[in-house]
Amino acid sequence: MKQVEKSLQVHATAARIFDYLTQPTNLLEIWPSMIEVTNVTRSADGSHSFDWVYKMAGMRFNGHSASVSVVPGRSIETHTTKGIKNTFRWKFESKGDATDVTLQVAYEIPLLGKLAESFLVKVNEREAETLLHNLKARLEASPSKVAAPPLRVKHA
């Protein structure tokens, strides 16, 4: 499995970030390669599951993700066993009026060859950075202003 870990400080409460990320349809606003989110279920504690369509290296992948561990305002862990197998771990650490957000992803790359694998690892590193920056931009935007659309990264 390949791994990515990125962190960023967001000027929003951990509870607000947690609430935003446990609404799977919000991923469409901040995740450049996420194409579709459907069949969403969500519980009051933030646990959730959903089907998704994701585009990587010009190919579409379908999958299903479900939370396996949720600690409101502190962490979210989801697993995907259908599609691109992965584990996403979001961690939130309050720092006054801001929150340090850490994203850890462990994932399997579909069989595409060593050269493609090397390329995809770099693409996924950038994708994780963009995802965090889009989250920051979305949650730090003034409610009275229309937030800028999320940064989209085009992949060859």
N, C-alpha and C positions, 0 to 999 in steps of 0.2 A: 504494500500500500504506500502511496505517496502522501506527503503531509505538507500542509501550509499552516503557518501561524502568523497572524497580523494583529496589531493593536492600534488603537486610536482613542484619543479623548474626545468625548462629545459633551457639549454644554447642554445637557438635559438630565433629568433624574433617571436613575436606574429603573424605576417603576415605569416611566414613560417609554423608555427604550424597550423594556421587556414587553409591555403591552403592544407596541408597534410590531415587534418581531414575532409575536405569537399570533398575529393575524396574517396567515400565509399569503393572502392576496396582496399585501403590502410589498412582498418581494418583487412583484412586477415593477414597482416604482424605483427600486434601488439596485436590482441585479441585472446587469446588462444582457446576459445571455438567457435569462429566464423568459420563455415565450408565453407560457400559459400555466395557470394554477386553477384547478377544478376540484370538485368533490371534497370541499373543505369541511372538516368537523373541528369544533373547538369547545373545550370545557371551560368552566369558570376559573379554574386554576391556571389556565394558559396552555394546558396540554392540547395537542392538535395533530391532525393528519391531513394529508392532501395529495392529490395526483398532480404531476407537473410535466411540462414539455420544456426541454432545455436544448440549446443549440451549442455544439462544440465542434470546432474544426469543420464547419459547414454541414455537419450531420445533426439530425434531430434525434434526441433520446427522450423516451417516456419513462416515468418512474413514479414511485409512491414513497412518501416520507411520513414518518410518524415520530412524535416525541416519545422518548423513553425515560427522560428525567427532566423535571421542571421544578425549579425553586424560584417562586415569584420574586422578581427584582434582583435575582442573583445569577441564575444560569438557566440555559436551555440546552438540551441535547436531543438531537434527532438522528434517526437511522434511516437509511434507504437500502432496501434489499432488492428492489425491482428497478431496473434501469442501470444507472451508474452507481454502483455500491459505494456508500459513503457514510461517514459520521460527522455531523456538524456539532460543535460545542461553542456556545456563546457564553461568555462570562462577563459580569458587570461588577465593577468595584466603584462605589461612590467616593468622590473626592470633592466634598463641599457641594457646590452647585453644578458640578460636572461629574461625568462617569467615565472611567477607563473601560473601554469595550475591547475584549479579546475574542477573536474568531480563530478557532482551531478546526481544521478540516483534514480528515484522513479519507482517501478515496482511491479507487481502482481506476486505472485508465483502460478503456476498451482496447482490445488487441488491434493495434494499428502499425506496429513496427517500432524499432528503437528510435529512428530519426523523428518520427511523429511523436513518440512519447516524450522525448527531450523538448520538443517544441511546445507540447501541451502543458508540461510542467511549468514552463515560463509563462504561458498564457494564463494558466490558473493562478499563478502568483499575482499577476496584474489584475485578474478578475477579482480576487479577494481584496486587494487594495481599493479597487474601484467600488466594490460593494460597501466597504466601510466608509469611504469618502462620501458616497451617495447617502448612506444612512445619516452621517453627520450633517450633510447639507439639508436633508429633508427635515431632521428634527431640530436643527438650529434656526431654520427659517422662521421669521416672524409670522405669527398667525394672521396678522393683518395684511401680509403681502403674499402674493402668489409665489410659491416656491418654484425655482428654476427646474426644468425637467432634468431627470438624472442623466449623468454622463453615460453615454453608450460607447462601448468599445467594440469596434468591428474586428472580427477575426477572419483571417483568410481561409 
